[in-house]
Amino acid sequence: MAKITLLFAILLIVLGLAGYFGTGSLHPTALIPTWFGVALGLFGLLAISPSEARRKLFMHINVTIGLVGFLGATIEAIRGYGAARTAGVDPDMIALGSKLTMAGLLLFYVLLCVRSFIDARRTNRI
């Protein structure tokens, strides 16, 4: 699961950099997915360990980062869309797309982690 974490980290880093440079480097908040990707990547590397306790610790940290990122991106996407509609303007589709992409990636990642944790628990009980 640690290697899958590194894949998601790379995807988030690319998403953030694409959003930032794709908007002309005007909005530093477009880098938020990048910082979540860096955090996942760092703890993903630390989870690559022969020590089961260490691997468990860092993967639980990663799934927590993923869940917080998913919730934050989802809430911000809804909030931004609602605020734009309330103001009578069209929402920024690049920002909305980036937030929804981040939310989708992290939701998928969290679900993969939960499935992995359940499988590991079942394996240890047999």
N, CA, C and O atoms as a DFTB+ gen file, in Angstrom:
504 C
 N C O
     1  1       0.815      -1.192       0.000
     2  2       0.000       0.000       0.000
     3  2       0.864       1.263       0.000
     4  3       0.423       2.316      -0.460
     5  1       2.083       1.160       0.511
     6  2       2.969       2.326       0.542
     7  2       3.329       2.771      -0.872
     8  3       3.452       3.968      -1.133
     9  1       3.498       1.822      -1.779
    10  2       3.836       2.181      -3.160
    11  2       2.655       2.851      -3.858
    12  3       2.844       3.750      -4.677
    13  1       1.448       2.418      -3.540
    14  2       0.249       3.062      -4.080
    15  2       0.150       4.487      -3.536
    16  3      -0.274       5.402      -4.242
    17  1       0.543       4.665      -2.278
    18  2       0.563       5.998      -1.684
    19  2       1.488       6.915      -2.471
    20  3       1.155       8.074      -2.717
    21  1       2.639       6.406      -2.863
    22  2       3.574       7.215      -3.637
    23  2       2.988       7.603      -4.995
    24  3       3.230       8.708      -5.480
    25  1       2.227       6.711      -5.605
    26  2       1.565       7.022      -6.874
    27  2       0.566       8.167      -6.681
    28  3       0.546       9.113      -7.469
    29  1      -0.255       8.081      -5.642
    30  2      -1.224       9.144      -5.380
    31  2      -0.517      10.451      -5.022
    32  3      -0.999      11.531      -5.363
    33  1       0.607      10.357      -4.344
    34  2       1.385      11.553      -4.018
    35  2       1.836      12.250      -5.297
    36  3       1.727      13.470      -5.419
    37  1       2.335      11.483      -6.232
    38  2       2.791      12.052      -7.501
    39  2       1.618      12.680      -8.259
    40  3       1.755      13.766      -8.822
    41  1       0.475      12.005      -8.275
    42  2      -0.698      12.551      -8.963
    43  2      -1.135      13.874      -8.345
    44  3      -1.486      14.808      -9.066
    45  1      -1.117      13.963      -7.019
    46  2      -1.506      15.212      -6.356
    47  2      -0.496      16.328      -6.608
    48  3      -0.877      17.482      -6.799
    49  1       0.775      15.988      -6.608
    50  2       1.806      16.986      -6.890
    51  2       1.634      17.530      -8.309
    52  3       1.714      18.740      -8.525
    53  1       1.403      16.652      -9.262
    54  2       1.196      17.074     -10.653
    55  2      -0.066      17.926     -10.767
    56  3      -0.069      18.936     -11.470
    57  1      -1.130      17.530     -10.086
    58  2      -2.380      18.300     -10.115
    59  2      -2.147      19.717      -9.599
    60  3      -2.584      20.683     -10.224
    61  1      -1.472      19.845      -8.482
    62  2      -1.212      21.166      -7.918
    63  2      -0.332      22.023      -8.818
    64  3      -0.612      23.203      -9.030
    65  1       0.723      21.431      -9.341
    66  2       1.624      22.188     -10.216
    67  2       0.926      22.589     -11.525
    68  3       1.123      23.695     -12.028
    69  1       0.123      21.691     -12.060
    70  2      -0.617      22.006     -13.286
    71  2      -1.611      23.137     -13.029
    72  3      -1.756      24.037     -13.856
    73  1      -2.285      23.093     -11.906
    74  2      -3.220      24.159     -11.571
    75  2      -2.524      25.490     -11.370
    76  3      -3.019      26.531     -11.802
    77  1      -1.386      25.456     -10.720
    78  2      -0.651      26.690     -10.442
    79  2      -0.079      27.304     -11.715
    80  3      -0.303      28.480     -12.000
    81  1       0.652      26.512     -12.468
    82  2       1.267      27.041     -13.683
    83  2       0.243      27.219     -14.808
    84  3       0.419      28.065     -15.684
    85  1      -0.822      26.422     -14.780
    86  2      -1.872      26.545     -15.790
    87  2      -2.696      27.810     -15.649
    88  3      -3.356      28.234     -16.597
    89  1      -2.663      28.413     -14.470
    90  2      -3.389      29.670     -14.262
    91  2      -2.447      30.860     -14.272
    92  3      -2.810      31.946     -13.820
    93  1      -1.256      30.666     -14.776
    94  2      -0.307      31.763     -14.878
    95  2       0.395      32.094     -13.572
    96  3       0.881      33.211     -13.400
    97  1       0.454      31.164     -12.671
    98  2       1.121      31.334     -11.369
    99  2       0.544      32.495     -10.567
   100  3       1.263      33.152      -9.814
   101  1      -0.740      32.745     -10.726
   102  2      -1.385      33.857     -10.025
   103  2      -1.981      33.455      -8.685
   104  3      -2.120      34.291      -7.791
   105  1      -2.327      32.206      -8.542
   106  2      -3.049      31.755      -7.352
   107  2      -2.238      30.708      -6.601
   108  3      -2.245      29.538      -6.987
   109  1      -1.538      31.099      -5.537
   110  2      -0.733      30.122      -4.796
   111  2      -1.580      29.034      -4.122
   112  3      -1.059      27.972      -3.781
   113  1      -2.869      29.289      -3.930
   114  2      -3.722      28.250      -3.335
   115  2      -3.895      27.058      -4.279
   116  3      -4.314      25.983      -3.851
   117  1      -3.576      27.246      -5.556
   118  2      -3.638      26.125      -6.500
   119  2      -2.609      25.061      -6.157
   120  3      -2.696      23.933      -6.643
   121  1      -1.632      25.410      -5.321
   122  2      -0.592      24.454      -4.921
   123  2      -1.014      23.563      -3.755
   124  3      -0.249      22.687      -3.350
   125  1      -2.204      23.763      -3.210
   126  2      -2.643      22.957      -2.066
   127  2      -2.563      21.455      -2.353
   128  3      -2.067      20.719      -1.500
   129  1      -3.027      20.960      -3.512
   130  2      -2.865      19.522      -3.779
   131  2      -1.402      19.078      -3.749
   132  3      -1.098      17.953      -3.351
   133  1      -0.505      19.959      -4.168
   134  2       0.922      19.631      -4.151
   135  2       1.394      19.364      -2.733
   136  3       2.138      18.412      -2.496
   137  1       0.969      20.194      -1.788
   138  2       1.412      20.019      -0.392
   139  2       0.839      18.746       0.214
   140  3       1.513      18.075       0.994
   141  1      -0.396      18.408      -0.137
   142  2      -0.942      17.130       0.319
   143  2      -0.166      15.974      -0.310
   144  3       0.083      14.962       0.346
   145  1       0.215      16.122      -1.577
   146  2       1.017      15.099      -2.250
   147  2       2.385      14.940      -1.613
   148  3       2.875      13.821      -1.461
   149  1       3.012      16.064      -1.235
   150  2       4.318      15.999      -0.578
   151  2       4.198      15.271       0.765
   152  3       5.037      14.435       1.098
   153  1       3.154      15.592       1.529
   154  2       2.957      14.933       2.826
   155  2       2.733      13.430       2.638
   156  3       3.335      12.618       3.341
   157  1       1.863      13.062       1.686
   158  2       1.626      11.637       1.426
   159  2       2.906      10.948       0.971
   160  3       3.196       9.827       1.388
   161  1       3.666      11.618       0.118
   162  2       4.910      11.034      -0.376
   163  2       5.926      10.819       0.732
   164  3       6.581       9.778       0.795
   165  1       6.052      11.812       1.607
   166  2       6.995      11.697       2.720
   167  2       6.631      10.533       3.634
   168  3       7.474       9.692       3.946
   169  1       5.384      10.489       4.057
   170  2       4.978       9.408       4.948
   171  2       4.864       8.074       4.211
   172  3       5.001       7.015       4.822
   173  1       4.615       8.122       2.900
   174  2       4.629       6.899       2.101
   175  2       6.013       6.280       2.047
   176  3       6.164       5.061       2.132
   177  1       7.027       7.132       1.904
   178  2       8.407       6.631       1.930
   179  2       8.755       6.059       3.301
   180  3       9.435       5.038       3.400
   181  1       8.289       6.717       4.351
   182  2       8.558       6.215       5.699
   183  2       7.825       4.896       5.971
   184  3       8.257       4.098       6.803
   185  1       6.706       4.676       5.257
   186  2       5.946       3.437       5.443
   187  2       6.599       2.236       4.759
   188  3       6.242       1.092       5.042
   189  1       7.537       2.487       3.878
   190  2       8.246       1.379       3.235
   191  2       9.303       0.912       4.233
   192  3      10.425       1.417       4.267
   193  1       8.915      -0.047       5.026
   194  2       9.770      -0.493       6.128
   195  2       9.502      -1.964       6.416
   196  3       8.370      -2.428       6.279
   197  1      10.525      -2.693       6.809
   198  2      10.288      -4.089       7.204
   199  2       9.551      -4.187       8.545
   200  3       8.979      -5.231       8.860
   201  1       9.562      -3.115       9.327
   202  2       8.889      -3.105      10.623
   203  2       7.382      -2.936      10.427
   204  3       6.927      -1.930       9.883
   205  1       6.619      -3.922      10.874
   206  2       5.169      -3.864      10.727
   207  2       4.575      -2.698      11.506
   208  3       3.672      -2.024      11.010
   209  1       5.061      -2.452      12.707
   210  2       4.533      -1.365      13.536
   211  2       4.771      -0.014      12.858
   212  3       3.886       0.841      12.842
   213  1       5.944       0.169      12.309
   214  2       6.269       1.424      11.618
   215  2       5.393       1.598      10.377
   216  3       4.876       2.686      10.121
   217  1       5.232       0.526       9.617
   218  2       4.406       0.571       8.413
   219  2       2.956       0.934       8.773
   220  3       2.334       1.769       8.117
   221  1       2.434       0.297       9.821
   222  2       1.062       0.589      10.258
   223  2       0.914       2.051      10.670
   224  3      -0.045       2.717      10.280
   225  1       1.857       2.542      11.452
   226  2       1.798       3.921      11.931
   227  2       1.744       4.901      10.763
   228  3       0.868       5.765      10.715
   229  1       2.672       4.769       9.828
   230  2       2.742       5.740       8.744
   231  2       1.592       5.589       7.747
   232  3       1.178       6.572       7.132
   233  1       1.078       4.385       7.584
   234  2      -0.080       4.237       6.705
   235  2      -1.333       4.817       7.365
   236  3      -2.198       5.352       6.672
   237  1      -1.442       4.719       8.677
   238  2      -2.580       5.347       9.356
   239  2      -2.456       6.875       9.292
   240  3      -3.466       7.568       9.164
   241  1      -1.261       7.393       9.377
   242  2      -1.058       8.834       9.197
   243  2      -1.469       9.232       7.779
   244  3      -2.130      10.252       7.583
   245  1      -1.075       8.427       6.797
   246  2      -1.415       8.732       5.405
   247  2      -2.909       8.719       5.151
   248  3      -3.424       9.597       4.459
   249  1      -3.615       7.742       5.698
   250  2      -5.050       7.696       5.455
   251  2      -5.736       8.871       6.150
   252  3      -6.758       9.360       5.671
   253  1      -5.190       9.321       7.260
   254  2      -5.746      10.500       7.933
   255  2      -5.521      11.751       7.084
   256  3      -6.424      12.576       6.943
   257  1      -4.330      11.890       6.525
   258  2      -4.043      13.015       5.619
   259  2      -4.997      12.957       4.420
   260  3      -5.539      13.980       4.000
   261  1      -5.194      11.770       3.884
   262  2      -6.095      11.603       2.750
   263  2      -7.526      11.985       3.084
   264  3      -8.199      12.641       2.289
   265  1      -7.991      11.578       4.255
   266  2      -9.356      11.894       4.665
   267  2      -9.534      13.397       4.890
   268  3     -10.532      13.976       4.461
   269  1      -8.574      14.023       5.557
   270  2      -8.642      15.468       5.786
   271  2      -8.615      16.207       4.445
   272  3      -9.371      17.158       4.246
   273  1      -7.758      15.779       3.539
   274  2      -7.692      16.404       2.214
   275  2      -8.981      16.225       1.430
   276  3      -9.443      17.160       0.775
   277  1      -9.561      15.048       1.489
   278  2     -10.831      14.800       0.800
   279  2     -11.924      15.708       1.344
   280  3     -12.638      16.362       0.585
   281  1     -12.047      15.741       2.669
   282  2     -13.085      16.578       3.280
   283  2     -12.871      18.055       2.959
   284  3     -13.820      18.763       2.622
   285  1     -11.628      18.517       3.064
   286  2     -11.333      19.915       2.772
   287  2     -11.624      20.288       1.329
   288  3     -12.234      21.323       1.061
   289  1     -11.191      19.451       0.405
   290  2     -11.412      19.737      -1.016
   291  2     -12.899      19.706      -1.361
   292  3     -13.377      20.535      -2.135
   293  1     -13.625      18.754      -0.790
   294  2     -15.061      18.657      -1.057
   295  2     -15.798      19.867      -0.503
   296  3     -16.627      20.463      -1.190
   297  1     -15.498      20.227       0.729
   298  2     -16.154      21.378       1.353
   299  2     -15.841      22.659       0.582
   300  3     -16.736      23.467       0.334
   301  1     -14.585      22.847       0.204
   302  2     -14.199      24.047      -0.538
   303  2     -14.832      24.086      -1.928
   304  3     -15.183      25.162      -2.412
   305  1     -14.979      22.940      -2.572
   306  2     -15.626      22.904      -3.885
   307  2     -17.086      23.319      -3.759
   308  3     -17.581      24.118      -4.555
   309  1     -17.768      22.780      -2.766
   310  2     -19.177      23.127      -2.549
   311  2     -19.311      24.591      -2.152
   312  3     -20.184      25.299      -2.653
   313  1     -18.441      25.044      -1.247
   314  2     -18.493      26.423      -0.777
   315  2     -18.216      27.406      -1.917
   316  3     -18.928      28.398      -2.075
   317  1     -17.197      27.130      -2.695
   318  2     -16.850      28.010      -3.806
   319  2     -17.941      28.071      -4.858
   320  3     -18.252      29.144      -5.375
   321  1     -18.518      26.934      -5.174
   322  2     -19.601      26.890      -6.155
   323  2     -20.811      27.663      -5.635
   324  3     -21.410      28.463      -6.355
   325  1     -21.160      27.409      -4.373
   326  2     -22.312      28.101      -3.783
   327  2     -22.106      29.597      -3.691
   328  3     -23.029      30.366      -3.961
   329  1     -20.908      30.026      -3.313
   330  2     -20.621      31.457      -3.200
   331  2     -20.709      32.145      -4.565
   332  3     -21.226      33.257      -4.675
   333  1     -20.208      31.486      -5.588
   334  2     -20.261      32.069      -6.932
   335  2     -21.699      32.181      -7.406
   336  3     -22.097      33.210      -7.952
   337  1     -22.473      31.136      -7.203
   338  2     -23.875      31.149      -7.641
   339  2     -24.686      32.188      -6.863
   340  3     -25.550      32.858      -7.429
   341  1     -24.405      32.319      -5.570
   342  2     -25.095      33.308      -4.755
   343  2     -24.773      34.725      -5.228
   344  3     -25.635      35.604      -5.210
   345  1     -23.535      34.937      -5.647
   346  2     -23.117      36.247      -6.150
   347  2     -23.599      36.491      -7.575
   348  3     -23.452      37.597      -8.096
   349  1     -24.169      35.476      -8.206
   350  2     -24.695      35.620      -9.555
   351  2     -23.645      35.549     -10.656
   352  3     -23.864      36.031     -11.767
   353  1     -22.503      34.942     -10.337
   354  2     -21.443      34.776     -11.338
   355  2     -21.181      33.294     -11.554
   356  3     -21.567      32.446     -10.750
   357  1     -20.524      33.015     -12.649
   358  2     -20.139      31.626     -12.905
   359  2     -18.949      31.270     -12.029
   360  3     -18.056      32.094     -11.836
   361  1     -18.924      30.045     -11.495
   362  2     -17.772      29.635     -10.675
   363  2     -16.525      29.482     -11.541
   364  3     -16.612      29.233     -12.744
   365  1     -15.372      29.633     -10.910
   366  2     -14.092      29.423     -11.596
   367  2     -13.970      27.919     -11.859
   368  3     -13.734      27.131     -10.942
   369  1     -14.134      27.542     -13.119
   370  2     -14.190      26.123     -13.462
   371  2     -12.841      25.423     -13.281
   372  3     -12.802      24.224     -13.004
   373  1     -11.739      26.158     -13.434
   374  2     -10.426      25.542     -13.232
   375  2     -10.254      25.191     -11.752
   376  3      -9.825      24.088     -11.412
   377  1     -10.591      26.135     -10.883
   378  2     -10.476      25.891      -9.442
   379  2     -11.428      24.782      -9.007
   380  3     -11.054      23.901      -8.232
   381  1     -12.659      24.832      -9.510
   382  2     -13.642      23.808      -9.154
   383  2     -13.177      22.432      -9.639
   384  3     -13.289      21.442      -8.916
   385  1     -12.660      22.378     -10.853
   386  2     -12.164      21.106     -11.388
   387  2     -10.999      20.564     -10.583
   388  3     -10.917      19.362     -10.331
   389  1     -10.100      21.445     -10.181
   390  2      -8.952      21.018      -9.374
   391  2      -9.397      20.484      -8.021
   392  3      -8.906      19.453      -7.562
   393  1     -10.328      21.188      -7.382
   394  2     -10.828      20.740      -6.072
   395  2     -11.546      19.397      -6.180
   396  3     -11.360      18.512      -5.346
   397  1     -12.367      19.260      -7.217
   398  2     -13.098      18.000      -7.384
   399  2     -12.158      16.854      -7.758
   400  3     -12.366      15.718      -7.331
   401  1     -11.137      17.143      -8.544
   402  2     -10.156      16.112      -8.885
   403  2      -9.391      15.668      -7.643
   404  3      -9.178      14.475      -7.426
   405  1      -8.981      16.646      -6.828
   406  2      -8.291      16.314      -5.582
   407  2      -9.196      15.485      -4.681
   408  3      -8.761      14.488      -4.106
   409  1     -10.456      15.899      -4.559
   410  2     -11.397      15.163      -3.725
   411  2     -11.586      13.736      -4.241
   412  3     -11.615      12.788      -3.456
   413  1     -11.713      13.587      -5.548
   414  2     -11.899      12.261      -6.134
   415  2     -10.688      11.361      -5.929
   416  3     -10.827      10.194      -5.564
   417  1      -9.502      11.909      -6.165
   418  2      -8.279      11.126      -5.954
   419  2      -8.161      10.674      -4.496
   420  3      -7.861       9.514      -4.215
   421  1      -8.402      11.608      -3.581
   422  2      -8.237      11.264      -2.166
   423  2      -9.336      10.337      -1.664
   424  3      -9.081       9.496      -0.802
   425  1     -10.554      10.472      -2.188
   426  2     -11.609       9.528      -1.811
   427  2     -11.224       8.121      -2.255
   428  3     -11.353       7.169      -1.485
   429  1     -10.758       7.990      -3.482
   430  2     -10.344       6.688      -3.994
   431  2      -9.193       6.132      -3.161
   432  3      -9.174       4.945      -2.837
   433  1      -8.232       6.993      -2.815
   434  2      -7.098       6.576      -1.994
   435  2      -7.550       6.093      -0.613
   436  3      -7.104       5.047      -0.142
   437  1      -8.427       6.850       0.025
   438  2      -8.917       6.465       1.360
   439  2      -9.659       5.136       1.282
   440  3      -9.486       4.278       2.147
   441  1     -10.475       4.960       0.263
   442  2     -11.198       3.686       0.113
   443  2     -10.232       2.523      -0.090
   444  3     -10.434       1.445       0.470
   445  1      -9.192       2.730      -0.881
   446  2      -8.176       1.678      -1.056
   447  2      -7.486       1.358       0.272
   448  3      -7.235       0.193       0.579
   449  1      -7.183       2.390       1.054
   450  2      -6.542       2.174       2.359
   451  2      -7.455       1.400       3.295
   452  3      -7.015       0.460       3.956
   453  1      -8.717       1.786       3.355
   454  2      -9.663       1.100       4.239
   455  2      -9.788      -0.361       3.835
   456  3      -9.790      -1.249       4.687
   457  1      -9.892      -0.606       2.531
   458  2      -9.965      -1.997       2.058
   459  2      -8.705      -2.768       2.449
   460  3      -8.786      -3.925       2.861
   461  1      -7.559      -2.137       2.322
   462  2      -6.302      -2.771       2.689
   463  2      -6.243      -3.061       4.190
   464  3      -5.782      -4.126       4.600
   465  1      -6.705      -2.124       5.001
   466  2      -6.713      -2.323       6.457
   467  2      -7.643      -3.472       6.842
   468  3      -7.312      -4.280       7.711
   469  1      -8.805      -3.543       6.194
   470  2      -9.752      -4.631       6.480
   471  2      -9.147      -5.970       6.074
   472  3      -9.235      -6.944       6.822
   473  1      -8.538      -6.022       4.900
   474  2      -7.891      -7.267       4.449
   475  2      -6.769      -7.683       5.394
   476  3      -6.622      -8.867       5.693
   477  1      -5.985      -6.730       5.861
   478  2      -4.891      -7.041       6.791
   479  2      -5.439      -7.570       8.107
   480  3      -4.876      -8.497       8.689
   481  1      -6.525      -6.988       8.573
   482  2      -7.143      -7.441       9.826
   483  2      -7.660      -8.872       9.681
   484  3      -7.472      -9.698      10.574
   485  1      -8.315      -9.160       8.549
   486  2      -8.852     -10.505       8.312
   487  2      -7.715     -11.527       8.228
   488  3      -7.831     -12.632       8.758
   489  1      -6.650     -11.167       7.579
   490  2      -5.510     -12.070       7.405
   491  2      -4.873     -12.418       8.757
   492  3      -4.475     -13.562       8.980
   493  1      -4.779     -11.456       9.635
   494  2      -4.169     -11.688      10.940
   495  2      -5.027     -12.518      11.870
   496  3      -4.494     -13.122      12.801
   497  1      -6.325     -12.573      11.661
   498  2      -7.217     -13.333      12.532
   499  2      -7.278     -14.812      12.164
   500  3      -7.666     -15.642      12.987
   501  1      -6.905     -15.137      10.961
   502  2      -7.014     -16.538      10.518
   503  2      -5.847     -17.346      11.036
   504  3      -5.760     -18.545      10.771
